[in-house]
Amino acid sequence: MAVLKSNETTSMKLQYITDNTDGKETYSTVTVSGISKAVSDADFAELAEGMASLQKFTLRNMTRLDSAKIVEE
């Protein structure tokens, strides 16, 4: 029986530092979906940095999430 990938998706999680009180950081995470799975990691990072430049908060972390449903044929 063959195993295939279905419904492949890519999304981006951007974690921002929203506050720093007494040395303790507070974070907020934004998830952006609908990103092409064909996007290279370099282009992905450039896109994340471009989006972060539009925010007033500092970007702490960017995460690429590639997912797919595994089905048996």
C-alpha positions as CSV (number, residue, x, y, z in Angstrom):
1,M,0.0,0.0,0.0
2,A,1.4,3.4,-1.0
3,V,1.7,6.2,1.5
4,L,1.1,9.8,0.1
5,K,1.1,13.3,1.4
6,S,-2.0,15.3,1.1
7,N,-3.1,18.9,2.0
8,E,0.5,20.2,2.3
9,T,0.5,23.6,4.0
10,T,3.1,26.1,5.2
11,S,2.6,28.7,7.9
12,M,4.8,31.2,9.7
13,K,4.8,32.0,13.4
14,L,6.3,35.3,14.5
15,Q,7.0,35.8,18.2
16,Y,7.3,39.4,19.3
17,I,8.6,40.8,22.6
18,T,5.7,43.0,23.8
19,D,7.0,44.0,27.2
20,N,10.1,43.7,29.4
21,T,9.4,44.4,33.0
22,D,12.0,43.7,35.6
23,G,14.0,41.6,33.1
24,K,11.0,39.4,32.4
25,E,9.9,39.4,28.8
26,T,6.3,39.1,27.6
27,Y,5.6,37.7,24.2
28,S,2.8,37.7,21.6
29,T,2.7,35.3,18.6
30,V,1.2,36.0,15.2
31,T,0.5,33.1,12.8
32,V,0.4,33.7,9.1
33,S,-1.0,30.9,6.9
34,G,-1.3,30.3,3.2
35,I,2.4,30.5,2.4
36,S,3.6,28.5,-0.6
37,K,5.5,25.4,0.4
38,A,7.9,26.2,-2.5
39,V,9.3,29.3,-0.7
40,S,13.0,28.9,0.2
41,D,14.1,29.2,3.7
42,A,16.1,32.4,2.8
43,D,12.9,34.0,1.2
44,F,10.9,32.8,4.2
45,A,13.3,34.6,6.6
46,E,13.2,37.8,4.4
47,L,9.4,37.8,4.4
48,A,9.3,37.3,8.2
49,E,11.8,40.2,8.7
50,G,9.8,42.4,6.3
51,M,6.6,41.7,8.2
52,A,8.4,42.3,11.5
53,S,9.6,45.7,10.3
54,L,5.9,46.8,10.1
55,Q,5.4,46.1,13.8
56,K,6.3,48.3,16.7
57,F,7.5,45.3,18.7
58,T,10.8,43.5,18.4
59,L,10.9,40.2,16.6
60,R,12.2,37.5,18.9
61,N,11.7,34.3,16.9
62,M,10.4,33.1,13.6
63,T,9.2,29.6,13.0
64,R,8.3,27.8,9.7
65,L,5.7,25.1,10.1
66,D,5.3,22.7,7.2
67,S,2.6,20.2,7.6
68,A,0.9,17.5,5.5
69,K,-1.7,14.9,6.0
70,I,-0.4,11.3,5.5
71,V,-2.8,9.0,3.7
72,E,-2.6,5.4,2.5
73,E,-3.7,4.8,-1.0
